[in-house]
Amino acid sequence: MKRIIFSIIVMAGMSQAAGAEAWSLDSCVNYALDHNLNIKAAEVNQLQSELSVTEAKDAFLPNLSAGAGQNWDFGRGLTSANTYANRNTSMFSWNAQMSLPIFQGLRNIRQLKYSKSNLSMSELQTEASRDEVRLSVITSYLQVLFNKEMLEVSREQLRLSNVQLDRQRILLEGGKVPEVDVIQAESQVAQNEVQVVNSENDLQTSLIELAKALELDDIDGFDVQPIDDEAMALLNAEEVYNNALANYPAIRAARQGVKVADDAMTLAKSGYLPRLSFSAGLGSSYYTVSGEDGKSFGSQMRDNFSKSLGFSLQVPIFDAFSTRNQVRQAKARKLSAQIQVAQQESELHRSIRLAYQQALGAEKKYEAGKIAVNASKAALDAMTEKYTYGKANATEWEQTRSDYITTLAQQVQAKYELILRNRVLRFYNRK
């Protein structure tokens, strides 16, 4: 009873899906590129890198500041006659300061170069994230189509079992077979019904996985369209690998990571160089003493007005090995980035070679499967006719039916294995 209820629920969900407009592969990929959270996170990282470039450019600008202060003093204090007296004083002052970096050990220039290199790597990483999503959606999409065809195979298996059950019941009424044959046929039908339910569940699960890759909140009625089964010639694995090495974003991002580490090491070496800066300032003040007549505010502001210019030079002598340690860490990061490039290139070569070999094997199995399906179908038709006239038993018919269903399933598997591996090779084969 639970199995029947579950089957009804799954079929209801599939009926809703059938009533909605099915998604094409291109629409799924485009939707995922616009809504996938991993891509959005990569785009945020890219934005942060862009802001770092802006910050590095702004470091070349001067710093300008202004300030003002008001102080009050109460009680004994030193007078102009160099004696102490009880009095209250107040003082107002203002100033404006400007500082301009002239030479910062090439740090600003190197920081800008490092930020630009890091931005280039972030852009490539964003494109690599898009590629990962594209490949994930293609794989999930084809899994849905594969499960759809496997569901049809399960239904065909159930149809044949029901035909056999009807035949056994007729033969039982005519006294030509024992009741145990009918019971066995009923058991086979029940097993095939379970297989149909499992296939329906696999299909719904794959649809959920695809919807998750698209970041869909509501998957009611979600379904996909079939794709063209056009024959695709296999690409040369080494040619695909060479093209991927030159153009695949993930590999380019890893190589850019080496350049970023190299620029970081150059930036760290700036700590060995001296720094020179220029500064200028303006200021004035107003001073009053209680009980004494002083100059007016305007007069004091004119009389106390001051200007200043200055240069500051800092020469690093010993910084507790801070710069040396930063350079060493940058060298270690560069070695790590170089190893990462080698690992990604090796993994890419393995993936392409594996996809090629799997596509090659699937192509052979698919072509052989066409012949096997036709042969097994002809054998089943012949066995059915023999069984109808009593020239074959139920076990022989069941074995022939099982062989036919097996060849159908193998052909479907080989078909989608071939389609998937071909698309993987074309995915990597960018120019």
N, C-alpha and C positions, 0 to 999 in steps of 0.2 A: 504493500500500500504506500509506504514512504517513497519507494522508487517511482511509482506512478505519479504521486503528487509532485515530486521533484521534476519529473519529465514534463508535466503540465506547465509548471512555472517556467522552465527553460524555454519551452515552445512558445509560451505567451510572450516572453522577452524577445524571442526571434521574430515573432509576428509583428511586434511593434517596430523592430528594426527594419523589417521588410517594407513597412508602410512609409518609412522616411527616405529622404533622398540619400543615396549612398555616396560616400566620399571616394574621390579618386586618389591615386598615389600622390600626384602633384599637390592636390589640395591638402592632404595630410602633412606633407613635408613643409609646405608654405605656412600652414597654421602652426606647426611645431616651432618653426624658426621665429615666429612672432610672439609665441607665448611660453616657450620652454624656460624654466627657471635657471637652468645651468647657463644658458646663453645670456640671460639677463644679468646673472652674477658676473660673467666675463665682461659684459659691457660696462658694468659698474667699475670693475678693475681697470678697464681701459680709460674710463673717465677720470679716475684717480691719477693715472699716468699722465693724461693730458694736463691736469692741474699741476702736476709736478714739473712739467715743462714750463708752464706759465710762471710758476714760483721761481724756477731757475733763471728765467729771463729777468724777472723783477729784481733779482739779487744784484744786478748791475746798476740799479737806480740808487741815488743818494737817499739818506735818511734825514728827515727834517722834523724838528720838534720845537715846541714853544711851551713856556711855562710862566707862572706868576705865583707870588707868595706874599702873604701878609702876616707879620709877627708883632706881638705885643710883649713887652717886658715890664715887670712890676717889682719895686723894691730897690735895694741898694745896687748901684752900678758905677762903673768907672766913667768919670767925666773927661772932657777934653783937656782939663787942667791936671789930669792925672791924679785926681782925688776921688774918693767915693762919696756918693750922696744918695739919698732916697729920692727916687723919681720914677716916672712912668715914661716909657718910650714906645714908639711904633715904627715899623719899617715896611714899606711896600717895594717889591722888586719884580722885574720881569726879564725874560731872556728868550732868545731863539737860537737854536743850534742846528747846524747842518754837518753831516759827515759823509764822505764819499770814498768808497774803496778804490784805490788806485791799482794796487797789485796785491792779490790775496793768494800768492803761491799758485796761481793758475786754477785755484779751486773753483771759482765761479764758471770759468770756461769749461773746465772738465765736468763740473756738475751738470751744466747744460747738455753737454755731449752724452753723459750717462743717462740723463732723463729722456733724451730723444731716443737713445738705444732701447731703453726700457719701454717707451711708448710703442716703438716698432714691434717689440716682442709681445706686448699686450694685444696689439691689433692682430697679430698672427695667432695668438692664443684664442682670441675671440672667434676668428675664422675656423680654427681647429675645433672649438666647441660646437660651432654650427655643423661642421662635418660629422662629428660624433652623433649629433642629433639626426642628421640626414640618414646616416647608416643605420642607426637604431630604428628609425621609423620604417625604413625600407625592409629591414629584417622582420619587424613586428607585423608589417602589412602582409608580407608574403606568408608569415606563419598563420595569419587569419585565413588567407586563401587556401593554404595547405589543409588546415583543419576543416574548411568547408568541403573540400573534395573528399577528405577522409570520412566526413559525415555521410556523404553520398554513398561511399563504399559500404559503410555500416548499414545504411538503409537498404542497399541492394542485397547485402547479406541477409538482412531480416526478411526481405521480400522473398528470396529464394527459400528460406526456411519455412515461411508461411505456405508457400506453394507445396513444399514437401509435406508439411503437416496436413494440408487439405487432401493431398494424394493418399497419405497413410490412413486417414479416416475413411476415405472411400474404399480403400482396399480392406480395411477392417470390417466395414459393413458387408463386404462381399466375402468375408471369411478367408481372404488370401494372405493376411499377415496377422501375427499375434498382437495382442493389446500392448505388449511391451514396446513394440516398434512405434506405436502412437505416443506412448509416454516419453520415449526417447526424443521423438520429433518435437513434442511440446517443451521438453527440457531445452532443446536446442533453440527454439523460438525465444524462450525466456532469457537464455544467455545472450542471444543477439539483441534483444530489447535492452538489456543492460549495456551492451556495447554501444547501441545508438545513444542512450542517455549519456554515457561517458564521452562519446564524440561530441554531443551537443554541449556538454560541460566544457570540454577542451576548447570548443569554438568560442563560447562565451568568455572563457578565461583569456584567450588570446585577444579578443575584442577589448576586454578591460585593460590588458597590458598596453595595447595600442593607444587607447584613450588616455591612459596615464602618461604615455610618452608625449601626447599632444597637450597635456595639462587641461583636459576637458573636465569641467565640473559636473555636467549632466550628460550621461551616456545613454539615456533612454532613446531608443530608435537609432542608435549609432550602428552603421554598417559600411561596408566598403565595396567598391566596384572591382570586377575582375580586370586583369591586365591582359594585353595582347600576348599571345604565345608565339610571337615571331621567333624564327630561328636566329640565333646569334652566334657568329663564328667566334671561337675561342681566341683570345689575345695571347701574344707571346709574353710569358711571365717576366723574362728579363727586360723586355722593352717597357712593360708596365712598371717594373721596379725602378728603372732609370728615370722614367717620367715622374714617378712619385718622389724620388729623391730630389728632383729639381723643383717640384711645384707643390708637394703636399704640405699644407699649412703646419701640421704638427711637427714635421721635420724642420721646416724653416724656422719655426718658433724655437725649437731646441738649439739650432745653430745660432740664432740671435741671442739665446741665453749665454753662449760662450762669449759673444761680443760684449754683452752687458757686463759679464764678470770681468772681462779685460778692461773695460772702461772704469769699472769700480776699483780695480787695482791701480789704475793711473790716477784716479781721484784720491785714493788713499795716500799716494806718494806726494801729494801736494803738501802734506804736513811737514815735509822736510824743508820746504822753501820759506823764505821770509815774507812778511806782510807789510804793506805800506798803505796808509790811509791819510786823507786830508780832512780837516775840520775847520769850520768857521762859526762865529757866534756874534750875537748882538745882545746888549742888555742895558738896564738902567735901574735906578732906585729912588725912593722918596723916604726921608727920615725926619721924624718929629720927636721933640722932647717936651714933656709937660712942664709948664712954667717958663719956658724959654721961647723967644721969637725965632723962627727959622725961615729959611727961604721958602718961596711958594712952590707948589707942586710942579708947575711948568718949569721953573728955574732949575729945580733939582734934577728933573728929568733930563734937561739939556746938559747940565753940568756933569751929571753922573753917567751920561751915555758912554758906553764902551764898545769896542769892536775887537775881535780876536781872530787870528788865523793860525793854523798849526799843522804840522805833519807828525805822524806817528809811525815808527818803524819797530817791528817786532821780529827778532831773529830767533828761531827755535834752536836751543842748545841741547836740552835734555828734557823729554816729556814722559819719563818713566816707561820708555819703550812703547808708548801708545801707538805712534805712527807705524813703527815696525810691526807690531802685532796686527794692526789693521791691514797692512800690506800682505802679511802672511795669510790672514783669513781670506782676503780677496783671491790670492793664488789658489787656496784650497777650494774656494767656490768655483773657480775657473776649471780646475781639474774635475770637479763633480759635474759641471755642465758638459765638459767634453765626454765624460763617461756616459752621461745621459743621452747625448747625441748618438754615440756608438750603440747603446742599447736600443734606442728607438729605430735606428736604421736596421739593426739585426732583427728586431721584432717585425718591422715592416716587410723585410725580405721573407721572413718565415710565413707571415700572413698571406702574402701574395703567392708564394710557391704552394702553400697549402690550398689556397682557393683555386689555383690552377689545376692541381692534381685532383681535387675534389670535383671540379667542373668536368675534367676529362673523364673521370670515372663515372660521374652522373650521366654524361652524354652517352657513354657506351651502354650503361644500364637502361637508360631511357629508350634508346633505339632497340636494344634487345627486349625491353619490356613490351614494346608494341607487338612484336612477334609473339611473345609469350602470352599476352592477353588474348590475342586472336586465336592462338592455338588452344589455350585453356578454355576459352568460350566455346570453341568448336567441340572440344572434348566433353564439356558439360552438356552441350546439346545432344551429342551422341549418347552419352551415358544416361541422360534423361529419357531418351527414346527407348534405350535398352531396358531401363528400369520399368518403364511403363508397360512393356510387353513381358516383364518377368524374366528378362535375360541377365539382370544384374540385381544385386541386393542393395539394401539401404546403406550399408557401410561403404560400398564402392561409390555410390552416388554422393554420399557425404564427403568422401575424400576428394572427389573430383570438384565438388562445389568449393571445398576449402582451398584447393589449389587455385581455382579461378579467382577467389577473393584475395588470396595472397598476392597473386600477380598484379591484380588491380592496385592494391595498396603499395606494392613495390614500384609500380610505374608512377603513381602519384608522388611518392617520395623522391624518386629520381628526377621527375619533372621539376619540382620546386627546388631541389638541391641544385640542379643545373641553372635554373633562373637566378637563384640567389647568388651563386658563385660567379656567374657571368656579370651580374650587376656589381658585385664587389670588385671584380677586376676593372670594370669600366669606371667605377667610383675612384679607384686609385690612379687610373690612367688619365691624368689631367695634363694638359699641355699649356 
